[in-house]
Amino acid sequence: MISESDITATIIVDGFLEDAILSINSILDNSGVPLFVLVNGKQEFGPLENLSPRIHIHYVKQKLGWSNAVNLILGEVDTRFLVLMDPSTRFMGNPFPDVISKLAEGFVGVGWRGGLIDLDDEWRSVVDKGPGEVDVIFGYFMAVDREFTKSVGANPSAKYYRNADLELSLAMREAGGRLMQIELPLTQERHHGYHDGDSAYREKNSKENYQRLLKRFRGNLGILAPRR
């Protein structure tokens, strides 16, 4: 039987410390899960240290790209499941009863937002069909089977998060995993990683991530969820 003690919530802190604190406090206030916080590169993080004994802080001096950060988390956390979360995501209630019910059904990934690859658009976009089995789940909140996801691994070529979560999702499906999108008591505030980063870097790396995804997966209909 799965309980909250089997799940670790994880957050990558790339600056914007106040956002991370708000996200972390929302987790602490609305659930009982332990937290793993990756402080990614040189930055002030002292205020995190006294928030709660439920928090483990892992500091890396040399900043990692998104996928390498995810792979580090998958290797360091030891619970059966973990949640990859963006600091812009806030808990408005406890999402874990619903998440646990889907993980118990055998889904290796449960997300708050996701969708189906748009075949009419030749795999160039994702359509949000609402709750149900999906091709991809987004990195705002991804609850995953840790060992399964670790065996698949995030592609180290993905330095930026955007579209890297799609590639990881499709790799999980390629390996035989099923993904589920469900409604959860979450909300998203300003996504600093998108809106407040260097726009040229964002667009270049987002495009490279998606081009790599297309080259690897486009046309492989067998990995996709049932159409709906």
Summary of the structure (lengths in Angstrom):
residues: 228
radius of gyration: 16.6
end to end distance: 30.9
largest distance: 50.7
contacts: 747
relative contact order: 0.17
helix: 38%
strand: 23%
